[in-house]
């Protein structure tokens, strides 16, 4: 291909990553601590508990208040609330303990991480 002018020649052979060459050594990575896992996890953020069947309970209480707390008029809402509680109880009982902080710490204590001595 003939070189017509210097500007057109550089435009054809444009390197898109050339503009980033002056940033290479601005921020080198400094390792403050070694990248090693710990032998346990903290349970500080384990306080998030879900409220089971909140929608069903609120519907049941609205129905009871509407009908002056007569349980015979709100049997359908009470039945759906009780079914929801039973399902949630099955889920809670069947869930394994490995997802909690204690379960994770138990697994990590069985397989401790090798730490380097400085």
C-alpha positions as CSV (number, residue, x, y, z in Angstrom):
1,X,0.0,0.0,0.0
2,X,1.5,3.3,-0.9
3,X,2.1,5.9,1.8
4,X,0.1,8.9,0.8
5,X,0.8,11.2,3.7
6,X,2.2,10.7,7.2
7,X,-1.2,11.4,8.8
8,X,-3.1,8.8,6.8
9,X,-0.3,6.2,7.4
10,X,-0.6,6.6,11.2
11,X,-4.4,6.5,11.0
12,X,-4.3,3.0,9.3
13,X,-1.8,1.6,11.8
14,X,-3.5,2.9,14.9
15,X,-2.8,1.0,18.1
16,X,-5.8,1.4,20.5
17,X,-3.8,0.4,23.6
18,X,-1.0,2.8,23.0
19,X,-2.8,5.6,24.9
20,X,-2.6,3.5,28.1
21,X,1.2,3.0,28.0
22,X,1.9,5.9,30.3
23,X,-0.2,4.5,33.2
24,X,1.7,1.2,33.6
25,X,3.8,2.2,36.6
26,X,1.7,4.8,38.3
27,X,0.0,2.5,40.8
28,X,2.0,-0.7,41.4
29,X,0.3,-3.3,43.6
30,X,1.7,-3.6,47.1
31,X,0.8,-6.7,49.0
32,X,0.2,-5.6,52.6
33,X,-1.0,-9.0,54.0
34,X,-0.5,-12.4,52.4
35,X,-3.5,-13.7,50.4
36,X,-4.4,-16.6,52.7
37,X,-7.8,-17.5,54.0
38,X,-8.5,-17.4,57.7
39,X,-9.5,-20.4,59.8
40,X,-12.9,-18.9,60.7
41,X,-15.5,-16.4,59.8
42,X,-17.2,-13.8,62.0
43,X,-20.9,-13.9,62.6
44,X,-21.4,-10.2,62.8
45,X,-23.7,-10.0,59.7
46,X,-25.7,-13.0,60.6
47,X,-28.5,-11.0,62.2
48,X,-30.6,-10.9,59.0
49,X,-33.6,-13.1,59.6
50,X,-36.5,-13.4,57.3
51,X,-40.0,-13.1,58.7
52,X,-42.0,-16.1,57.7
53,X,-45.5,-15.7,56.4
54,X,-45.8,-12.0,57.1
55,X,-48.2,-11.4,54.2
56,X,-50.5,-14.2,55.3
57,X,-50.4,-13.0,59.0
58,X,-51.3,-9.5,58.0
59,X,-54.2,-10.6,55.9
60,X,-55.5,-12.8,58.8
61,X,-55.3,-9.9,61.3
62,X,-57.0,-7.5,58.9
63,X,-59.8,-10.0,58.5
64,X,-60.1,-10.6,62.2
65,X,-60.2,-6.9,62.9
66,X,-62.8,-6.3,60.2
67,X,-65.1,-9.0,61.6
68,X,-64.6,-8.0,65.3
69,X,-62.3,-11.0,66.0
70,X,-64.7,-13.7,65.1
71,X,-62.6,-16.7,64.1
72,X,-65.5,-18.4,62.3
73,X,-65.6,-15.7,59.6
74,X,-61.8,-15.8,58.9
75,X,-61.2,-19.5,58.6
76,X,-59.8,-19.3,55.1
77,X,-57.2,-16.7,56.1
78,X,-56.3,-18.6,59.2
79,X,-55.9,-21.9,57.2
80,X,-53.6,-20.2,54.7
81,X,-51.5,-18.8,57.5
82,X,-51.2,-22.1,59.2
83,X,-50.2,-23.9,56.0
84,X,-47.6,-21.3,55.4
85,X,-46.2,-21.8,58.9
86,X,-46.0,-25.5,58.3
87,X,-44.2,-25.1,55.0
88,X,-41.7,-22.7,56.6
89,X,-41.1,-25.0,59.5
90,X,-40.3,-27.9,57.1
91,X,-37.8,-25.6,55.2
92,X,-36.2,-24.5,58.5
93,X,-35.8,-28.0,59.9
94,X,-34.5,-29.5,56.6
95,X,-32.0,-26.8,56.0
96,X,-28.5,-28.0,56.7
97,X,-26.4,-26.2,59.4
98,X,-23.4,-25.7,57.0
99,X,-24.8,-22.4,55.8
100,X,-24.6,-20.8,59.2
101,X,-21.5,-19.2,60.7
102,X,-21.0,-22.2,63.1
103,X,-21.2,-24.7,60.3
104,X,-18.6,-22.8,58.2
105,X,-16.3,-22.5,61.1
106,X,-16.6,-26.2,61.8
107,X,-15.7,-27.0,58.2
108,X,-12.7,-24.6,58.2
109,X,-11.4,-26.1,61.5
110,X,-11.4,-29.6,59.9
111,X,-9.2,-28.3,57.1
112,X,-7.0,-25.5,58.5
113,X,-5.1,-23.2,56.1
114,X,-1.3,-23.4,56.1
115,X,0.1,-20.1,57.3
116,X,3.6,-19.0,56.4
117,X,5.9,-18.0,59.2
118,X,7.5,-14.6,58.6
